Amino acid sequence: MEARLQFSVNHDDLTGLANRRRLEQALEITLTQVRNFHTSSAVFYIDLDSFKVLNDAEGHEAGDSLLVQVANSLRGFFKVRDTLVRIGSDEFAVLVDTIDPETAVARAEGLRDLFDGYSFTFHDHQYHLSASIGVKCISEADASTVGEILSHANQACYTAKKRGRNRVHVYSPADREMYALRHSVKWAPRIRAALKQEKFVLEFQPIYSLKERKINHYECLIRMRGQGDKLYYPQDFIPVAEAMGLIHQIDLWVVNHAFELLTHIPSDTALAVNLSGNIFLDQNLYPLVERKLLETGADPSRLVFEITETSAISNFEQTKQMVDRLRHLGCRFALDDFGAGFNSYSYLKHFPVDILKIDGGFITNLHNDPVDQLLVKSMIDISHSLGKKTVAEFVEDRETLKMLQEFGVDFVQGYLIGKPQRALPNKS
């Protein structure tokens, strides 16, 4: 019993491999050897791709069976003196001493090949898996601690997964993926605080109607206040909000405030709000819009929801259903960044929108690029034939404006018309 307890202290119950505690002890010895005897070692961090799919589909019994099979494969691939470890649910690590970086990478590629198309059968169902492998090379010049080495190996594995899975990646301090991850960790609490403390603000960019010869609606652009009234722009916090599951709260905040603003601006002025694609899968959106329409008495056609083409396509049927319901209330929709994707015209036939916003990439050099001119003209003509209005973004000079007028565009937006501003016109 004492021997069994001693074994369980340093080993994983399911696979019989060493556990994290044992790996940390082995790494302490490795660091001493590397620094005193000028050798090099490596840690391989292995994460099974799509393990969760199998675990959810077949249950934990299947998942446990696969993990035992993987542990036995690792025993067959590595040497007895190597330290094999189960780190977590579907994560493994291997410490290999006295190995140079080139050999370590070759060994990791061999391990990846072993798992590439890894076949696992359970109850007559066959699954093919793969593995993402991070490699942390340890040399005498490495001043890292045990904790840092494990963190670097984990980061390398994370980068391998972010770059497509089923691949090997050697840790580098310059990895952009880790910069993005650290950026997310730093920004997530700021975003949560901004939501609680009302630190989000809206700016408004005018959109000019060529037919009416006046500004008849504004696009709401979100900003976040930092310390000392410093303003942060969407590129600083929106990607983090999307990655950390906070984007829906921001979307709902914008919708709520847009309705409040409609009660204070002229009745012939509309507001356009940008929403993330997944908000249309949120069951809170429709009740909020319905409630705010009742509370404010606002004309629903004065609220234009903007959704990007790529977002609309990602969950097409569910997004379309929600768009139909909101349009039934009277709200309007604009398809933003139109033309940027390859499926633009195909989806245009079926997606229920009122306005198309032509991607700014086609507008910025319009007067110098004959190809852009042909594409923009075709977008406007097709939109009109389908009964939809068009908006050209990024209009910054009169030459471009004149050309767009000749093409028949309905609205223009850009610095020529006006930059984003804090104030909206009040009711007279």
C-alpha positions as CSV (number, residue, x, y, z in Angstrom):
1,M,0.0,0.0,0.0
2,E,2.8,2.4,0.8
3,A,4.5,1.6,-2.5
4,R,1.2,2.2,-4.3
5,L,0.7,5.6,-2.6
6,Q,4.3,6.6,-3.4
7,F,3.7,5.7,-7.1
8,S,0.5,7.7,-7.2
9,V,2.3,10.8,-5.9
10,N,4.4,11.0,-9.1
11,H,2.2,9.2,-11.7
12,D,-1.1,9.6,-13.5
13,D,-3.7,7.1,-12.4
14,L,-5.2,6.5,-15.9
15,T,-2.1,6.0,-18.1
16,G,0.6,5.2,-15.6
17,L,2.8,7.9,-17.1
18,A,4.6,10.4,-14.8
19,N,2.6,13.5,-13.7
20,R,3.5,17.2,-13.7
21,R,5.1,17.0,-10.3
22,R,7.5,14.3,-11.5
23,L,8.3,16.3,-14.7
24,E,9.2,19.4,-12.6
25,Q,11.6,17.3,-10.5
26,A,13.2,15.9,-13.6
27,L,13.5,19.4,-15.1
28,E,15.4,20.6,-12.0
29,I,18.0,17.9,-12.6
30,T,18.1,18.6,-16.3
31,L,18.8,22.3,-15.8
32,T,21.7,21.5,-13.4
33,Q,23.2,19.1,-16.0
34,V,22.7,21.5,-18.9
35,R,24.5,24.4,-17.1
36,N,27.3,22.3,-15.5
37,F,28.1,19.9,-18.3
38,H,27.2,22.1,-21.4
39,T,24.7,19.7,-22.8
40,S,21.3,20.5,-24.3
41,S,17.8,19.0,-23.8
42,A,14.3,19.4,-25.1
43,V,10.7,19.3,-23.9
44,F,8.0,18.1,-26.3
45,Y,4.5,19.4,-25.5
46,I,1.8,17.3,-27.2
47,D,-1.9,18.2,-27.6
48,L,-4.3,15.9,-29.3
49,D,-6.2,17.6,-32.0
50,S,-10.0,17.2,-32.0
51,F,-9.9,15.0,-28.8
52,K,-13.0,16.9,-27.5
53,V,-15.0,15.8,-30.6
54,L,-14.4,12.1,-29.7
55,N,-14.9,12.6,-26.0
56,D,-18.3,14.4,-26.6
57,A,-19.5,12.0,-29.2
58,E,-18.6,8.7,-27.5
59,G,-18.2,9.6,-23.9
60,H,-15.4,9.5,-21.3
61,E,-15.0,5.8,-21.6
62,A,-13.9,6.2,-25.2
63,G,-11.7,9.2,-24.3
64,D,-9.9,7.3,-21.6
65,S,-9.4,4.3,-23.9
66,L,-7.7,6.6,-26.5
67,L,-5.5,8.3,-23.8
68,V,-4.2,4.9,-22.7
69,Q,-3.5,4.0,-26.3
70,V,-1.7,7.2,-26.9
71,A,0.4,6.7,-23.7
72,N,1.4,3.3,-25.0
73,S,2.4,4.7,-28.4
74,L,4.6,7.3,-26.6
75,R,6.3,4.5,-24.7
76,G,7.1,2.8,-27.9
77,F,8.4,5.9,-29.6
78,F,10.6,7.3,-26.9
79,K,13.4,5.6,-24.9
80,V,13.0,4.3,-21.4
81,R,15.2,7.0,-19.9
82,D,13.0,9.8,-21.4
83,T,10.5,11.3,-19.0
84,L,6.9,10.7,-20.3
85,V,4.2,12.8,-18.7
86,R,0.5,13.3,-18.9
87,I,0.0,17.0,-18.2
88,G,-3.7,17.3,-18.4
89,S,-6.8,16.0,-20.1
90,D,-5.4,15.4,-23.6
91,E,-2.0,17.0,-23.2
92,F,1.3,15.1,-22.8
93,A,4.9,16.2,-22.4
94,V,8.2,14.4,-22.9
95,L,11.5,15.5,-21.5
96,V,14.5,14.2,-23.5
97,D,18.0,14.8,-22.2
98,T,21.2,15.1,-24.2
99,I,19.6,16.0,-27.5
100,D,20.6,18.9,-29.8
101,P,18.0,21.2,-31.3
102,E,18.2,19.8,-34.8
103,T,17.7,16.3,-33.7
104,A,14.9,17.4,-31.3
105,V,13.0,19.0,-34.3
106,A,13.5,15.9,-36.4
107,R,12.2,13.7,-33.5
108,A,9.2,16.0,-33.1
109,E,8.4,15.6,-36.8
110,G,8.6,11.9,-36.5
111,L,6.2,12.0,-33.6
112,R,3.8,14.2,-35.6
113,D,4.0,11.6,-38.4
114,L,3.1,8.9,-35.9
115,F,-0.1,10.7,-34.9
116,D,-0.9,12.0,-38.4
117,G,-4.1,10.2,-39.3
118,Y,-4.0,8.3,-36.0
119,S,-6.8,5.7,-36.2
120,F,-8.9,4.9,-33.2
121,T,-11.9,2.6,-33.2
122,F,-14.6,2.5,-30.6
123,H,-17.9,0.6,-30.9
124,D,-17.4,0.2,-34.7
125,H,-16.9,4.0,-35.1
126,Q,-13.5,5.0,-36.5
127,Y,-11.8,8.3,-35.7
128,H,-8.7,9.8,-37.2
129,L,-6.8,12.2,-35.0
130,S,-3.6,14.2,-35.2
131,A,-1.4,16.1,-32.7
132,S,0.0,19.6,-32.4
133,I,3.5,19.6,-30.9
134,G,5.4,22.4,-29.3
135,V,9.2,22.1,-28.7
136,K,11.2,24.0,-26.1
137,C,15.0,23.5,-26.5
138,I,17.0,23.9,-23.3
139,S,20.7,25.0,-23.6
140,E,23.3,26.4,-21.2
141,A,22.5,29.9,-22.4
142,D,18.9,29.4,-21.3
143,A,18.3,31.3,-18.0
144,S,14.7,30.0,-17.7
145,T,13.3,28.4,-14.6
146,V,11.4,25.1,-14.6
147,G,8.1,27.0,-14.7
148,E,9.2,29.1,-17.6
149,I,10.4,26.1,-19.6
150,L,7.0,24.4,-19.2
151,S,5.3,27.7,-20.1
152,H,7.4,28.1,-23.2
153,A,6.7,24.5,-24.3
154,N,3.0,25.1,-23.8
155,Q,3.2,28.4,-25.7
156,A,4.9,26.6,-28.6
157,C,2.1,24.0,-28.7
158,Y,-0.5,26.8,-28.6
159,T,1.2,28.4,-31.6
160,A,1.2,25.1,-33.5
161,K,-2.5,24.8,-32.9
162,K,-3.2,28.4,-34.0
163,R,-1.2,27.9,-37.2
164,G,-3.4,25.0,-38.4
165,R,-2.8,22.0,-36.0
166,N,-1.1,18.8,-37.0
167,R,2.3,20.5,-37.0
168,V,5.5,21.1,-35.0
169,H,6.5,24.5,-33.7
170,V,9.7,25.4,-31.8
171,Y,9.3,28.1,-29.2
172,S,10.4,31.6,-30.1
173,P,10.0,34.8,-28.0
174,A,9.0,36.5,-31.3
175,D,5.8,34.3,-31.8
176,R,3.0,36.7,-32.7
177,E,0.4,34.2,-31.4
178,M,1.7,34.6,-27.9
179,Y,1.7,38.4,-28.2
180,A,-1.9,38.2,-29.2
181,L,-2.7,35.9,-26.3
182,R,-0.9,38.2,-23.8
183,H,-2.7,41.2,-25.4
184,S,-6.0,39.4,-24.7
185,V,-5.2,38.6,-21.1
186,K,-4.3,42.2,-20.5
187,W,-7.4,43.6,-22.3
188,A,-10.1,41.3,-21.1
189,P,-10.4,42.8,-17.5
190,R,-10.3,46.3,-19.1
191,I,-13.3,45.5,-21.3
192,R,-15.3,44.0,-18.4
193,A,-14.6,47.1,-16.3
194,A,-15.6,49.4,-19.2
195,L,-18.9,47.5,-19.5
196,K,-19.6,47.9,-15.8
197,Q,-18.4,51.5,-15.5
198,E,-20.0,52.8,-18.7
199,K,-16.6,53.7,-20.3
200,F,-17.7,52.9,-23.8
201,V,-18.6,55.9,-26.0
202,L,-20.0,56.3,-29.5
203,E,-18.7,58.5,-32.3
204,F,-20.8,59.2,-35.4
205,Q,-19.7,59.4,-39.1
206,P,-22.1,61.1,-41.5
207,I,-23.4,59.3,-44.5
208,Y,-24.5,61.6,-47.4
209,S,-27.5,61.0,-49.7
210,L,-26.7,62.0,-53.2
211,K,-30.4,62.1,-54.2
212,E,-31.5,64.2,-51.2
213,R,-28.3,66.2,-51.2
214,K,-28.0,66.0,-47.4
215,I,-26.7,63.8,-44.6
216,N,-29.6,61.6,-43.6
217,H,-27.9,59.0,-41.4
218,Y,-24.9,58.4,-39.3
219,E,-22.8,55.3,-38.6
220,C,-22.2,54.6,-34.9
221,L,-18.6,53.8,-34.2
222,I,-17.7,52.5,-30.7
223,R,-14.7,53.7,-28.7
224,M,-13.4,52.9,-25.2
225,R,-12.2,55.4,-22.7
226,G,-9.0,54.6,-20.8
227,Q,-7.1,56.5,-18.1
228,G,-6.9,60.2,-18.6
229,D,-9.7,60.1,-21.2
230,K,-7.5,58.3,-23.7
231,L,-9.6,56.8,-26.4
232,Y,-9.1,53.3,-27.7
233,Y,-10.4,52.2,-31.1
234,P,-12.1,49.0,-32.1
235,Q,-8.9,47.3,-33.4
236,D,-7.6,47.6,-29.8
237,F,-10.4,45.8,-28.1
238,I,-12.9,44.2,-30.5
239,P,-10.7,41.2,-31.4
240,V,-10.1,40.5,-27.7
241,A,-13.8,40.9,-27.0
242,E,-14.6,38.3,-29.7
243,A,-12.0,35.9,-28.4
244,M,-13.0,36.2,-24.8
245,G,-16.8,36.0,-25.3
246,L,-17.5,39.6,-24.4
247,I,-18.6,40.8,-27.9
248,H,-22.3,40.1,-27.3
249,Q,-22.4,42.4,-24.3
250,I,-20.8,45.2,-26.4
251,D,-23.3,44.6,-29.2
252,L,-26.3,44.8,-26.9
253,W,-24.8,47.9,-25.2
254,V,-24.6,49.6,-28.7
255,V,-28.1,48.6,-29.7
256,N,-29.5,49.9,-26.4
257,H,-27.8,53.3,-26.7
258,A,-28.7,53.6,-30.4
259,F,-32.4,53.5,-29.5
260,E,-31.9,56.1,-26.8
261,L,-30.2,58.4,-29.3
262,L,-33.0,58.1,-31.8
263,T,-35.3,59.9,-29.4
264,H,-33.0,63.0,-29.4
265,I,-32.1,63.5,-33.1
266,P,-34.3,64.7,-36.0
267,S,-37.0,62.3,-37.1
268,D,-35.6,62.1,-40.7
269,T,-32.2,61.0,-39.5
270,A,-31.3,57.3,-39.1
271,L,-28.5,55.5,-37.3
272,A,-26.4,52.5,-38.5
273,V,-24.9,50.2,-35.9
274,N,-22.2,47.6,-36.5
275,L,-22.9,44.2,-35.0
276,S,-20.8,41.0,-34.8
277,G,-22.0,38.0,-36.8
278,N,-22.7,35.8,-33.8
279,I,-25.0,38.3,-32.1
280,F,-27.7,37.1,-34.4
281,L,-27.5,33.7,-32.7
282,D,-28.1,35.4,-29.3
283,Q,-31.6,35.0,-28.0
284,N,-31.4,38.3,-26.1
285,L,-31.2,40.5,-29.3
286,Y,-34.7,40.3,-30.5
287,P,-36.5,40.9,-27.1
288,L,-34.2,43.9,-26.6
289,V,-35.1,45.5,-29.9
290,E,-38.8,44.7,-29.4
291,R,-38.7,46.2,-25.9
292,K,-36.8,49.4,-26.9
293,L,-39.2,50.0,-29.8
294,L,-42.1,50.0,-27.3
295,E,-40.2,52.1,-24.8
296,T,-39.0,54.8,-27.2
297,G,-41.7,54.7,-29.8
298,A,-38.9,55.1,-32.4
299,D,-39.6,54.4,-36.1
300,P,-37.8,51.0,-36.6
301,S,-36.7,52.0,-40.1
302,R,-34.4,54.6,-38.6
303,L,-32.2,51.8,-37.2
304,V,-29.9,50.1,-39.7
305,F,-28.0,47.0,-38.5
306,E,-24.7,46.5,-40.3
307,I,-23.4,43.0,-40.7
308,T,-20.2,42.0,-42.6
309,E,-20.5,39.6,-45.5
310,T,-18.1,37.1,-43.8
311,S,-20.2,37.1,-40.6
312,A,-23.4,36.6,-42.5
313,I,-22.0,33.6,-44.4
314,S,-20.5,31.9,-41.3
315,N,-24.0,30.9,-39.8
316,F,-26.1,31.7,-42.9
317,E,-29.4,30.0,-42.1
318,Q,-29.6,31.0,-38.4
319,T,-28.5,34.6,-39.2
320,K,-31.0,34.9,-42.0
321,Q,-33.8,33.8,-39.7
322,M,-33.0,36.5,-37.1
323,V,-32.5,39.1,-39.8
324,D,-36.0,38.2,-41.2
325,R,-37.5,38.6,-37.7
326,L,-35.9,42.0,-37.1
327,R,-36.8,43.2,-40.6
328,H,-40.4,42.1,-39.8
329,L,-40.3,44.6,-36.9
330,G,-39.3,47.3,-39.4
331,C,-35.6,47.5,-38.9
332,R,-33.3,47.8,-41.9
333,F,-30.1,45.9,-42.7
334,A,-26.9,46.7,-44.5
335,L,-24.4,44.2,-45.8
336,D,-21.0,45.7,-44.9
337,D,-17.7,45.1,-46.8
338,F,-19.6,43.9,-49.8
339,G,-17.4,42.5,-52.6
340,A,-14.6,41.5,-50.3
341,G,-15.6,37.8,-50.3
342,F,-15.8,35.4,-53.2
343,N,-19.5,34.5,-52.6
344,S,-20.8,38.0,-52.6
345,Y,-23.2,37.8,-55.5
346,S,-24.3,34.2,-54.7
347,Y,-25.4,35.2,-51.1
348,L,-26.9,38.5,-52.2
349,K,-29.8,36.7,-54.0
350,H,-30.9,35.0,-50.7
351,F,-29.8,37.3,-47.9
352,P,-32.5,39.8,-46.8
353,V,-30.7,43.2,-46.7
354,D,-31.8,46.7,-47.8
355,I,-28.4,48.3,-48.3
356,L,-25.1,47.2,-49.6
357,K,-21.9,48.9,-48.4
358,I,-19.2,48.5,-51.0
359,D,-15.9,47.4,-49.5
360,G,-13.6,50.4,-49.2
361,G,-10.8,48.6,-50.9
362,F,-12.6,49.1,-54.2
363,I,-13.0,52.9,-53.5
364,T,-9.7,54.2,-52.3
365,N,-8.0,54.1,-55.7
366,L,-11.1,54.1,-57.8
367,H,-10.2,56.9,-60.2
368,N,-6.9,55.3,-61.1
369,D,-7.9,51.6,-61.4
370,P,-10.1,50.6,-64.4
371,V,-10.7,47.1,-62.8
372,D,-12.1,48.7,-59.6
373,Q,-14.3,50.9,-61.7
374,L,-15.8,47.9,-63.6
375,L,-16.4,46.0,-60.3
376,V,-17.9,49.0,-58.5
377,K,-20.2,49.8,-61.4
378,S,-21.4,46.2,-61.6
379,M,-22.0,46.1,-57.8
380,I,-24.2,49.2,-58.0
381,D,-26.1,48.0,-61.1
382,I,-26.8,44.6,-59.6
383,S,-27.8,46.1,-56.3
384,H,-30.3,48.4,-58.0
385,S,-31.7,45.6,-60.1
386,L,-32.5,43.8,-56.8
387,G,-34.1,46.8,-55.3
388,K,-31.3,47.6,-52.8
389,K,-29.5,50.9,-52.1
390,T,-25.7,51.2,-52.2
391,V,-23.2,53.0,-49.9
392,A,-19.6,53.7,-51.0
393,E,-17.2,54.0,-48.1
394,F,-13.7,55.6,-48.0
395,V,-14.7,58.5,-50.2
396,E,-11.9,61.0,-49.7
397,D,-11.7,63.2,-52.8
398,R,-14.0,65.0,-55.2
399,E,-12.8,63.0,-58.2
400,T,-13.9,59.8,-56.6
401,L,-17.2,61.3,-55.6
402,K,-17.9,62.5,-59.1
403,M,-17.2,59.1,-60.6
404,L,-19.5,57.4,-58.0
405,Q,-22.3,59.9,-58.9
406,E,-21.9,58.9,-62.5
407,F,-22.1,55.2,-61.5
408,G,-25.4,55.9,-59.7
409,V,-24.4,55.1,-56.1
410,D,-27.0,56.2,-53.5
411,F,-24.9,57.2,-50.5
412,V,-21.3,58.1,-49.8
413,Q,-19.3,58.0,-46.6
414,G,-15.7,59.1,-45.9
415,Y,-13.5,61.9,-44.8
416,L,-14.7,64.1,-47.7
417,I,-18.2,64.0,-46.2
418,G,-17.0,64.1,-42.6
419,K,-14.9,62.5,-39.9
420,P,-16.3,60.6,-36.9
421,Q,-17.6,63.1,-34.4
422,R,-18.9,63.0,-30.8
423,A,-22.1,65.1,-31.4
424,L,-25.3,64.4,-33.3
425,P,-27.7,67.0,-34.5
426,N,-30.5,67.6,-31.9
427,K,-34.2,67.9,-32.6
428,S,-35.1,71.4,-33.7
